[in-house]
Amino acid sequence: MSRAHAESVIKNIIGEIVLQCAVRGHVVSDTLVAFMVKAVVLDPRNGFNVDRTLTKQDVQKLEELCLDKLMEKSSPSLDTIKMQVYFDMNYTSRREFLEEIHRSMESRLSPVSREITDSRAKSRDELDALYRKLITYILLRSSMGSPTDIHIVKEATAALQSIFPQAELGAFMVLLKKDKEQQLIELTMIVTGIRLFNQANKKGEEEADPHQLIPATLCEALPATIESIEHELSVTQSLAWKYTAVLEKLTQPNCQPGQCDVSSILLKQVLYNVRQHEAFLKMLLADACLCAKHVEILQTELSSQMNMLKETVKSKTAVPTAKVFPLFKALSKLWSELQDEAELLTTLHNITLNLQPFISSQTNTISQADLDGLLEASEVKTDEQRMTESSVGRIVPAEMETQEWHLPETTASFNELPLQYNGVCAYTLVNRDGFILPGNPHIGVLKHKEKLYVFSSKEAALKFASGPDDFIAEVAEKAKYAPELIQLLKLHQQFTCTSPNTEMQPADSLLVPVTKCDSGTQTSIHPLETNIEKSYEWNEWELRRKAIKLADLLTKVTHSVQTDVSHMRRENVTQTWLPKEAACQSKTDGESNVPRPLVYLAGLRGQRDGRVVKTNLTRSVDE
């Protein structure tokens, strides 16, 4: 099956499922449906053969199974998958977040900038309106007050008039559009720097307070975002520790199946849900703390620049623009970076709030009273307590010399090692049928095929090390039954070679990852002997030698010699012009010509009563 046809089949399946969900009152994204299609096909319980092309019945069965999964109510598994899809589509790196913030700002300012650069103002009123638009653009770009606040507008106008009076609009109008846009940015930076400097000098302080030189939105967003994420993380971790304690008791070998009213499968799905929420919150909290560090650094730099500017203009009636304008621009740049941090914190806060609906199903499935009943007298341990207890038994590399182990005292940057399965103990996951328990790196980190694995106990580490490939394969099988584990344990690489069906060739990376391999080709030097150029020279120095030889010949005189052999054997070519055929035409009298009449009158100038004589000299026709 061709790639184009396979992509068409996949799009049709996804489109049909999206349509059926909409008919049933559920709006789902194409990405969620694509992930669900992959999850259904990978599940061995559904009976799809990865080596056989999907038939019409298979497609119908696939759509029905996907619809059933997507229509489940109060399903922790479905909510976990939705949470993963939402986070993947809305979370990105810090650099890309900032780039998106800048693109959004440029998009908002584009209409105002276009009105200014495309203006053809001539009259006094039109020039006044253009100047007001300049002030509006500066206020919007700097985010220092609203353009509708009369006091803010007056302050910005005074700052702009000090560096760009309205009389200079004529010179601005004749610039190219690109130069106009660049000058708008420079004017904004200088005006922003002037306003920041004026605000810092209102109270006549010797040193500006760094906390007073940050945007108001940042003052609100920084503590609110960190507190919100920390609170959510605390609640989620508390739930995770409780469900871990319950499942730890239920998955013990001596536990009877009928001792618990709640299904262990449901409890595992809830644990996956809260652990995934915990992982996402930790990422958001790390970004928020990084923002706080950047804000602290920017505050210090802003205060330093402000003091430097004060020293530059202190007790001076006039300061050269070449000396003071760069300082204003530096202030503005730091202010813009603080604004970016505020926008980034707002984005992180919104993502945190939008994750909450995806953990609501676990509270509806298992109430707090039921959870307390399941715990009974069980001790709820935190992850730190478990690590402290398990750190007593540590791996001794001499006990298993066939494997490579990393220990804290022998490994640099030990706490930053990229651990497999997101730090979850693979042995516990396999041995206890999908129960996830965080591993303890201080026990010892196993390095197997350039990958690092951690374990919850020394016993688990030794058993896993005795046959790591078998346990790795078992982890992949567990993920097929619980597709949310693919994202939670970061198992994407293990499923890159899994092609659900012939129709499942990628169009969507979430559906089937692209399989890659190393390949090479070799071409013979001379595939066609007849095309060999005998005069070709590859040596650069040989080409230079020939060039020097030719240049030397230009100064020589050429002589020719004729021998007896060549005498009279020279090829000669001449060219002659043949006579041109010419003709002329003359006038002849024909038989049809009529004699020209010749009649003369005599006596016209005679006397008054004289006679006029008429003489006819016309020749006869016969002559």
Secondary structure as GFF3:
##gff-version 3
##sequence-region A 1 623
A	DSSP	alpha_helix	3	23	.	.	.	ID=ss1
A	DSSP	alpha_helix	30	42	.	.	.	ID=ss2
A	DSSP	three_ten_helix	44	46	.	.	.	ID=ss3
A	DSSP	alpha_helix	56	70	.	.	.	ID=ss4
A	DSSP	alpha_helix	76	90	.	.	.	ID=ss5
A	DSSP	alpha_helix	94	117	.	.	.	ID=ss6
A	DSSP	alpha_helix	124	142	.	.	.	ID=ss7
A	DSSP	alpha_helix	150	163	.	.	.	ID=ss8
A	DSSP	three_ten_helix	166	168	.	.	.	ID=ss9
A	DSSP	alpha_helix	169	173	.	.	.	ID=ss10
A	DSSP	alpha_helix	177	200	.	.	.	ID=ss11
A	DSSP	three_ten_helix	210	212	.	.	.	ID=ss12
A	DSSP	alpha_helix	216	250	.	.	.	ID=ss13
A	DSSP	three_ten_helix	257	259	.	.	.	ID=ss14
A	DSSP	alpha_helix	264	313	.	.	.	ID=ss15
A	DSSP	alpha_helix	321	355	.	.	.	ID=ss16
A	DSSP	three_ten_helix	356	359	.	.	.	ID=ss17
A	DSSP	alpha_helix	360	365	.	.	.	ID=ss18
A	DSSP	alpha_helix	368	375	.	.	.	ID=ss19
A	DSSP	alpha_helix	383	390	.	.	.	ID=ss20
A	DSSP	three_ten_helix	397	399	.	.	.	ID=ss21
A	DSSP	beta_strand	404	406	.	.	.	ID=ss22
A	DSSP	three_ten_helix	414	416	.	.	.	ID=ss23
A	DSSP	three_ten_helix	420	423	.	.	.	ID=ss24
A	DSSP	alpha_helix	426	431	.	.	.	ID=ss25
A	DSSP	three_ten_helix	441	443	.	.	.	ID=ss26
A	DSSP	beta_strand	445	448	.	.	.	ID=ss27
A	DSSP	beta_strand	451	453	.	.	.	ID=ss28
A	DSSP	alpha_helix	458	466	.	.	.	ID=ss29
A	DSSP	alpha_helix	468	481	.	.	.	ID=ss30
A	DSSP	alpha_helix	484	488	.	.	.	ID=ss31
A	DSSP	three_ten_helix	492	495	.	.	.	ID=ss32
A	DSSP	three_ten_helix	502	504	.	.	.	ID=ss33
A	DSSP	three_ten_helix	529	531	.	.	.	ID=ss34
A	DSSP	alpha_helix	540	553	.	.	.	ID=ss35
A	DSSP	beta_strand	599	602	.	.	.	ID=ss36
A	DSSP	beta_strand	613	616	.	.	.	ID=ss37
###
